[in-house]
Structures are given as C-alpha cells and as structure tokens.
Amino acid sequence: MPINASYEYLNAEKKYLAAQTLEDKIAALKEMISTAPSHKGAENLRAELKARLKKLLEKKEKSKKSKGSSQKAIKKEGYQIVIIGFSNSGKSSLLTALTNAKPEISPLPFTTKKPEIGTLDYEGIKAQVIDLPSIGSENFDIGIVNSADSILIVLSSLEELSNVEQILVKAKGKRIIVINKCDLLSQEELRKLQERIKSKKLNILPISAISGLNLEELRTRIIQNMEVIRVFMKEPGKSPSPIPMVMPLNSTVKDVAEKILKGFSSKIKETRVTGPSSKFPNQKVGLSHILKDKDIVEFHTY
C-alpha cells in the first residue's frame, strides 16, 4: 500500500485485484495511475504501474490466437488443486513442500510468470497441483480457478481474505484457506493470530512451507476435500498390496470388484474385509457393503 494513498486509489486497486478480464484490469490500472500519490516518494510506484499497464496493452494488441488461455495448455489429470494468493505469499514454497515441483522461488514480487504444476502424492493418493501467477498479475488465469476441484488460498494476513473472495464468485471448487510464513512470527504473535481466527470463527490454518508448521494437517484437509478412500487388495494367503486402490467415498465392495474388471463381481463367492468398516478382522460381507478408508479387501472367486 503506498504512503498517503487516497480513497480513490485504494478503491481502484480493489477493482484491479478483483478484475477477471484483461479489459477490466487495464481500466482499473489506468484509474490507479490517475489517482496515485503525486509526491516524490511515490515515483517508483507510478513507474511500476505504468510498466504494468504497458505490458497489458501489449498483451491486448496480440492476436486472438496467441491469447488462448493457459487452461487449454494444462491437461487436467485426475483431481485438480489450484494455489492462489497475492505476490510474496509463499505460494511457490508451498508448491515445493507439497509436491515434486521445483518452481523458481524469489523474494521479488510476481516471480511466478506462468502456472507451475506438481503432483501431490500422499499415502497413495495423488492430485494435480497448480500454482498460478499471483492475483493481480496479468498472467493470472481465473478460468483455471473456476474449474478446479479444490482451491488452496494462501494469505499473508487475515486482511487479504476479503480481496480474495471477490474473485471467487464463479469458483465451484472446495476451499482451503491458509496463512503462510508463520515461521516469521514469534510465539506470542502466532498465539494472537490463532486467537483472532478462533474469535472470528474462521476455518483458516496457520502454516509455514519452510518450517513445516501444520503441513501434515494441510495434507489431511486436502485428502478430506477429495472425498476418496484407499482400499488395499489382498489375495488369499498373501499379504495386502502396499499400493492402495483409490475409490470415491461410500464405494461398495461391488464398486471395487467392477473397477478391477467389469463383470468381476459376478464371479465372487465370498468377500472378507479387515479394517475400519468391519466389526472384526476377516468379516464376511456382501457386495453392497460400504467400505471405509484403509480397508483391506480379500476376494474369493468361484
């Protein structure tokens, strides 16, 4: 926020951050330039705004062919999670901590110029994770946000939340909200932040992509949002497979059998289940039995 910024400038800045089209961004940026502080201390701000406007105008002049959205270039692979947030919120560091991706990490603003893609692999469950350029960047793609299965909102402070919510009007994905870089807070500052979150009844998780604070809890919340279960298959007389079969929540024994092979359920003579959905180990169950996460399933066929 610039020193001595007027109400008009702050209002224009909100419009810019909430803009979902190139035209709206250009209009809001022009308004920001016209209402920016004119004193000498704001010279760098005005120069940065003009440079940003120049880039947007150049982008507008490009042909429609070169203007295709990055969403078309990203093939959706299974469950898709998109990471969004303002510049320097630590999104790239979080992508690195959660996935196999190695994005460029820098303290400079707007370092992420294009979507960075990684794969979350947590106890056999995989998901595609996309770190988008920062909100406010000309490369921010609202289309990917609106179509993603889950949205991971990365904040630097609670005050940013209202600005983020403005751009999520059409987004249908489930949301997880985190405040990153909590490793930079003292124990007292972290305690006060947690108290504010609790008093406002906000479902926000303080984390640190660097120290690992609450990252395990974050992974758990991501898996809960995915609404899937892990089922471990076991052949008679052998140990369970170490690699789970990932199924939708509330899947039945028949669903698992049919995923193995269409028509396979008609060949099953007996099914035994050990795990959270069974009353005791090796319980005999029918095809309509609803399975739970980490169940072990053993089929006996005719």
N, C-alpha and C positions, 0 to 999 in steps of 0.2 A: 504494500500500500504506500503510495507516495506521500511525502510530507505535505501537510496543509491541503490535502485533496478535497475538492468541493463535493457537495452532494451530487451535482450533475455528473462529475467524473465517476464517482462510485456507482451511480446508477447505470452509467454507460458500461462500466466494467462488468456489472452483473449481467447486462444484456449480452455482452461479448461471451462470457463464460457459459451462458445458457443457450447461445446460438447453435442451431443444428444444421444450418446451411451456410455455404460459402458467402452468399449474398448478405445474410444476416450478420455474419462475422465482419464483413467489410463495412457495413453500415454502422455497426456498433463501434468498430475500431476508429472510424472517422469521427464519431462522436466523442470517443475517448481523447483523441488528439486535439479536438477543438476545445475541450473542457479541461485539459491537463494543466497543472500549475505552470505559470509562465516564468517563475523565478529561476535564477541561475542554477540552483541546487537540483532542479528537475530536468536539466538539459539531457542527461543520459536517458531518462525515462522517455522524453519526447523523441529522441533519436531511435530508441528501441521500438517504440510504437510505429514510427514512420517506416522503419525497416521491415517490420512485421506486415504493415499494410502493403508495402511494395511487393512482398512475396505473395500475398493473397491476390493482388491484382494480376500478377504474372501468371498465377495458377488459373485465374478466371479466363485469361486470354488463350490458354491452351485448348486444343481441340477436344470435343466431347469424347473422342476415342481414348485420349490419354487421361481422361478424367474419371475412368471407371473406378469404382470403389475398391478398397483393399479387401473388402469382404469377399469379392468374387475370386480374389487371388488366394484366399485362405480356404482350403478344403476342410470342412468340418469333419472331425474324426471322433466319433462317439460323443461322450458328454463334454460340453464346451464351457469353460470358465473364462471370463474376461476380467482383467485387472484394470481399474480406472482410478484416477486421482489427479491432483494438481501437481505441478512441477516440484521436484525435490521432495516428494513424499516417501521416496524409498521403494517405489514400485519395482524397479529393476532388481534391487537387492532381494526383494521378496520373491520375485520370479526365480532367482537363483537358488534361494533357500528351499523353495517348494518343488522345483523341477530339475531337469537335466540341462536346462538352457544356460548359456553363458553370455548374457547381454552386456553391452558397454555400461559401466557404472561411473558416474561423474557427479561432482557437486554442482556443476554448471546447470542452469535451467534448460529445459526442453532438450535433454540429451537424446531421448528416445525419438527417433525420426520416423520409424515405421514399426508396425506391430512385430513384437518378438514372441516366438512360440516355443513352448516347452511342454513336457509330458509329466504330469504328476503320477507317480507310481507308489501307492501306499497300501501295503499289505495285500497286494494282488489286485487292487482296484486302480484303474488308470483313467485319466481325464486329460483333455487337451486344455492347456492354459495359455491365454494370450494377454500379453502386456501391451496395452495400447499407448500411443503417444499421449502426453499429458492433456488434461482438459484445458482448452484454451489454445492448444496448438492447432495450426492449420491442417495437420495430418490426423487429428482425432476423428475417428470414424464412428458416428452414432449408430450406423447400420449394424455393425457387429454387436454393439451393446444391446440393441433392441432384440436381436435374435439369439443371444447367448442363453444357455440353460441356467447359468448362475453368474452373478456379478459380485466381484470382490472389490469393495470400495475401500481405498486406502487414504486415510486422513492424516494430516499433521496436527490438527486440533479439532475440537468439537465444533468450533465456529464455521468450519468449512462444510459441514453436513448440509445446511440449507441450500448452499450453492450447488452442491452435487445433485440434490434431489430434484432441482429444476430441470435437469437434462434427462431424467429417468422416467418421464411421463409415459412414454410408449414402451418402456422396457418391461418384459414379462418374466425375466429370469429371477430366481430366488436370490436374495441379497444377503451378503455377509459384510459387516462393517468393522473395520479395524482402525486403531490409531497406532501408527508405526513410529519407530525411532524412540521407543520408551526407554531404551538403554541410556539415552542422554538425560533422563530425568533422575533427580535424587529420589531416595525412598519416600521422602515427605511429599514431593511433587507427584509421584506416582500414586501415593495414597489419596491425595486430594483429587486427582483425576478419576480414580476409581469411585470415590465418593460422589463426584458430580454425575458420573454415568449412572450410578445406582439411584441417586435422588431424582434424576430426570427419567428414570425407568427406560433407559436406552439399552438395546441389545448390541452393545459395542464392546469389542475385545481389544484391550491394550496389548500390543505385541512389540517385538523387536526382531527384524530379519537378521540383525547382526549377532545379538547375544542369544537368540533362540527363545526369548521370553514368549510363552504361550503359543508357540508354533505347533506343538502337538495338539493342543486344544483346537487350533485353527484347522488342522488337518481333519480332526474328528468332525467338526462342524461342516466341512466341505463334503465329507462322506455322507453325513446325515442328510444334507441337501440333495444328494444324488439319489437317495431313496433306492438303494440296492442292497443286496445281501451276498455274502460269499458262501458257497456250498462246496464242500470238499468231497470228492467222489472216492469211494473205497471198493476195491474188488474183494470178493470173499477170500479170506485167508491172507490178505496182504495189508500193508499199512496204507493210510489215506494218502491221496495225492497231495504234494506240497503246494501245488498250484490250484487255486480255487476257481470254480465256475461262478462268474458274476451274473446274478439274476435280479430282475426287478423285485421290489418289496412285495411281500404277500404271494410270492410264487409257490406253487404246489409241487408235490412230487411228480405229478404228470408233466408239469411245465419243464422240469429238469430233464425228464426222460425224453421228451419231444425235442428239446434243444440238442441232446446228444445225437438223436437220429429220429427223423419223422417216422411215426408209426411204432417206435420202440416201446412205448407204454403198453401196447397190446401184448408184448412178449414177456412182461414182468409177472413173475409168480409171487414174489414176496419182496417187500422193501423194509429195511431196518435203518433206523435213524438214531444217531447219538449226538446230543448237543442241546442247545437252548430250547428247541421246540419239542424235545422228547421228555417224557416223565421219568425215564430211566434209560441207561445205556442199552443199545440194540433193541429199542422198542419197535415192534412190528406196526407199520402204519399203512394206510390206504393211499390211493393215487390222489385223493383230494386233500391230504394232509398239508397244511400250510407250514412252510419252512421258515427258519429264522437264521440270522447271520451266524456263520461259523458252524452250521450243522454239518455232520458227516453222514453221507447217504450211501448205503450199500444195496445194490440191486441183485436179486436172484431171478434168473430167467428160466423159462420152460426149456 
